[in-house]
């Protein structure tokens, strides 16, 4: 027979996001501002000299910095009408 005890687990809860480029901060409660941030994640492939082998990096950008940094390069691949709870 196995015996268990209940334990309390602490987890990190996101309360705000700050743009890594301009420093703009948006609180979770400010839905419109908060939802317009983009998080970009990249994982370095084998032999990557810039990121490193299997190293995961992220950057958070407000919509203005996303456009300024990547606007000339991004492309619309799908129009999302229903974000499915995102």
C-alpha positions, -999 to 999 in steps of 0.1 A, spaced: 0 0 0 12 35 -9 7 64 15 6 100 3 6 134 19 -8 165 4 19 191 -4 16 227 -14 32 235 -48 44 270 -56 43 282 -92 53 314 -110 23 334 -121 28 359 -149 18 394 -138 35 417 -164 56 416 -195 84 441 -205 96 447 -240 133 437 -243 139 464 -269 122 496 -255 114 487 -219 76 492 -222 58 473 -195 23 459 -197 4 444 -167 -18 413 -172 -48 434 -162 -42 457 -192 -56 432 -216 -52 452 -248 -16 462 -242 -6 428 -227 -21 408 -256 -2 429 -282 32 417 -270 50 390 -290 73 364 -275 97 348 -300 115 316 -290 144 301 -309 164 269 -303 199 267 -316 205 237 -340 236 215 -339 267 236 -347 249 270 -341 277 295 -334 253 323 -325 228 307 -302 246 275 -292 238 238 -296 202 232 -283 202 265 -264 168 280 -261 165 318 -263 135 341 -260 127 378 -266 96 397 -257 86 426 -279 58 451 -278 39 455 -311 58 487 -320 92 471 -315 80 439 -332 71 460 -363 102 481 -361 126 451 -358 108 426 -380 82 444 -400 100 443 -433 104 405 -429 72 391 -414 44 377 -435 8 369 -428 3 331 -431 -32 329 -416 -59 352 -403 -69 341 -368 -105 350 -361 -110 328 -330 -79 326 -308 -93 296 -289 -90 311 -255 -55 326 -260 
